Amino acid sequence: MTLRLFVFLSLAIGAADAQSPGVLPVDEATRDSGLVAFRRDILAALARDDTAAVLASFSPRVTLDLGGGEGIAVLRERLRERDVWRELVEVLSNGGRFEVDSTFYAPWWFHVDLDDPFDQWVVIGEGVRMREAPRGSAAVVATLPRMVVSDDSAVTADPDWVPIRLPDGRRGFVAARFVRRTVGYRVGIRREGGRWRIVAFLAGD
């Protein structure tokens, strides 16, 4: 690693807490212009609510859950839920990496290595404010880089806020739009019959 790259990575990681691992977005799709075009086209179809074009981007036997759910018919029903539609847009819009079997998995935070994916969150924004209470007017406890934080035992009835704990023990709340779990929705994209297709769209561990 060159000195320049080391300095760049050190600055990018930041230091809300020096003991916390830094998390950097990555998008390996740029290795393949065909994959970039495929992703661009499906995002355009999602933006114009073109269900037929979206479904055509999936493998006929797409995996939809870890319990054996698969196929276009099941997917069509699930996409009737706008929340699922939005999840697909988000994961396709946030980078990703190739696995050893040449399947591209998105989003980038799916690849963050966690000790406990059900008890930890990935902060996906930069300069995210952690507040002492679950409201925008509360005092700022810390400003966070992209990093891994723990779920806290605090309870909030507001789904727009997530209680977290930093590695140094500080507790607070962050806006839910800035944190994600690695066991959330992701897509797997692989070549089938000479073309890119989504072969997996699921959540869970």
N, C-alpha and C positions, 0 to 999 in steps of 0.2 A: 504494500500500500504506500503510495507516495505521501509525502508530508502534506502537500496541498489537499489531497483527498481526506487525510486524517483530520486536518483542521476543519474542513467543510463538514464532515460527519459529526465532529464534536460540537460544532456550533448548531447544527441542525437538531441534535438530540436535546439541547437545552438543559436546564437544571432547575425545575421546580423542586426536585429532590435528586441529589447526586447519586443516590443508591438505586433509582428507578431506571429500568431499561428504556432506551430511546426507541421509538418506533417510526420508521420512515416509509412512506408510500412507495410502491413500485408498480410499474406497468410493463411487463415483458411482452405484451401483445405487439408492441412496436417491432418485434423481431420478424413479424410476418405481415406483409401488407394486406394479404387476403383476410387475415383475422381482423385487422383494423377495419377493413371495409365491411366485413360481416357485422361487426359490432356497431359500426356507424349506421348501417342499414336497419338493423333491428331496433336501435334506439329511435330512429326516424319513424319507423312503423309504430312504435309505442307512443310516440308524441302525437301522431295523427289518429290514434285509436284504431289502427288497422289490424283487427284481430286475426284475419286470415293470413296476413304477411307475418305476423308474430308467430303463429302456430307453425307456419312453414319453415321457420328457423330451427325448430326442435326436431330431434330424432323421434321417429315413430314410437320407440320404446323408451322414451326419456324417463329416467329415474326421478320420482317425485317425493319419496320419503324413504326412511330406512326400514319401514315395515313391508315393503314390497309394492307400494303404489307406483304405477307407471302408466305411460301412454298418453296419447293426444286427447282422448276422450275425457280422461280424468283432468288433464291440464286445462282443457277448455272450461270445465266447470269451476275449477279453482280460480281461473282468471276473471270470473264474474265478480270476484271480490276485489274492489279497487285497492285495498291494502296490499294484496298479493301483487297486483299490477305495479304498484309503486315500489314494492320490494325488488321486483325484477329490474325496474329502471335504475334503482340505486346501485344494485350490485354490478350491473353492466357499466355503470358510469364511474367506477372507482377502481380501475387498474386490476392487477392480479399477477399470478405467476404460473409458470408451467410446472407440472409434476413430472416424475420420472417416466410416466407412460405417455408423455407428450400431450396430456390433457391440460388445458388452460383453465385455472380456477380463479374466479373473481368473487368478491372484492379483495383488495390487498390485505385487509385486516384479518381475513380468514387464515392467512399464513403466519400470523404472529404466534410465537410459541409461548403458551401460558402454563403455569403450574396447575391451575384449576379453572377451566373455561367456564364453569358455572358459577364461580365466585369472583371472577375478575372481568374487568372491562378494558377495552382499548379506547383511549382518547384519540379521536380521529381528526380533531382540529388542532390548530396551533394558536397558542395564547388564549386558551379556554379559561374562563374565570370560574373558580370554585368559590361558592358563597357559603356563608355560615347558616343560611336558612333557604328553603326552597321557594325563593322569589327573587325577581330581578332587582329589587331595591335593597336586598340584603348586602351586608358588608362582604367584600372580597377577601377570602382567606388565602388564596394562592392563585397564581396564573400558571397554567399548565401547558407544557409542550405535548406533542404526541407521545403517549406513554401508556404504561399498564398501571391500573389502579384496582383496588379491591372493592367489592361490594360491601356496604356498611349495613349494620343492623338497624339503622334508623328507618323509621316508617314515614312515608309521605303519601297522602291521598292524591297528590297531583302527579299524573302520569308524565307531565312535561319535565319533571325533575328526578334525578337519580342520586341517592345517597352513596357517597364513596369514601374510602379511606386511603390516604397516601402511605407509601412505605415508611415514612417517619412517624406515622400515627395520627397525623392531622386528619380531621373529619370535616366533611362539608357536602355541598350539593352542586351538581353541574346540570346544565340543561341537557335533556335526554337526546337532543339532536346531535350532540357532540361525542357520544359514547356508543360503542357497539360491542356485542359479544361475538366471539369467533364461532360460536355454534349457531349463529343466526343464518339467515338465507345466504346461499351462494349458488353460483352456476358453474358447471363444468362444460367446456367447449372442446370438441375434438373433431378431427377430420373423419367423415364417413362417406364412402363412395366418392372420394375426390373433392368433397366440399365440407366446409365447416358447418357443424350443427351443435346445438345445445343438447348435451346427453344427460345432464343432471341439473335439477333445480329443486333444492331442498334445504331444510333447516334441521338442526339436531346434531347429536354427537354419535 
